Amino acid sequence: MTKVNVRLMTINDVKDFVTAANYCSYDIDLISGRYNVDAKSLMGIFSIVPSENLECQIFSDECEDFLKAIEPFIVK
């Protein structure tokens, strides 16, 4: 499993993030506090506060392509 923190500030950020996540065959979750949602679901992400720092859990150790696709959203 790989974990990174991401920040999705706009609706387009959320759309681009979900598009990248849907190209992956492995599961990806976003966690905000006690809420855990499927990162491949627009409605799921909009059910939490997307502008806060979110923990992204990627259920794969070989996810370099996804990490490169979401690089603009990763909080360093």
C-alpha positions in Angstrom: 0.0 0.0 0.0 1.1 3.5 -0.8 -0.1 6.7 1.0 0.2 10.3 -0.1 -1.6 13.5 1.0 -3.6 15.3 -1.7 -5.5 18.6 -1.9 -8.3 19.0 -4.4 -9.2 22.7 -4.5 -11.6 22.9 -7.5 -14.3 20.9 -9.2 -11.9 20.4 -12.1 -9.2 19.1 -9.7 -11.7 16.5 -8.4 -12.8 15.5 -12.0 -9.1 15.1 -13.1 -8.3 13.1 -10.0 -11.2 10.7 -10.5 -10.4 10.3 -14.2 -6.8 9.3 -13.3 -8.1 7.0 -10.6 -10.5 5.2 -12.9 -7.6 4.2 -15.2 -6.2 2.1 -12.4 -7.1 -1.5 -11.8 -6.3 -1.3 -8.0 -8.5 0.3 -5.3 -7.8 3.8 -4.2 -9.5 5.5 -1.2 -9.5 9.1 0.1 -9.7 9.6 3.8 -10.8 12.8 5.5 -10.9 12.5 9.3 -13.2 9.5 10.0 -14.7 9.4 6.5 -13.3 7.0 3.9 -14.6 7.2 0.3 -13.8 5.5 -3.0 -11.5 7.8 -5.0 -13.1 6.5 -8.2 -16.4 8.1 -7.3 -17.2 11.7 -8.0 -20.2 11.6 -5.6 -18.1 10.0 -2.9 -15.5 12.7 -3.1 -18.1 15.4 -3.1 -19.6 13.9 0.0 -16.5 15.0 1.9 -14.8 18.4 2.0 -12.5 18.2 -1.1 -10.5 21.3 -0.3 -9.0 19.9 2.9 -5.8 17.8 2.9 -6.9 14.3 2.1 -5.0 11.1 2.7 -4.9 9.0 -0.5 -4.5 5.3 0.1 -3.4 3.4 -3.0 -3.8 -0.4 -2.6 -0.8 -1.2 -4.8 3.0 -0.8 -4.5 3.3 -0.4 -8.3 1.4 2.9 -8.8 4.0 5.1 -10.4 1.8 6.0 -13.3 -1.0 7.1 -11.0 1.3 9.1 -8.8 2.7 10.9 -11.9 -0.9 11.7 -13.0 -1.9 13.2 -9.7 1.4 15.0 -9.0 -0.2 18.5 -9.2 -2.5 17.5 -6.3 0.1 15.9 -4.0 0.9 18.0 -0.9 4.6 18.0 -0.3 
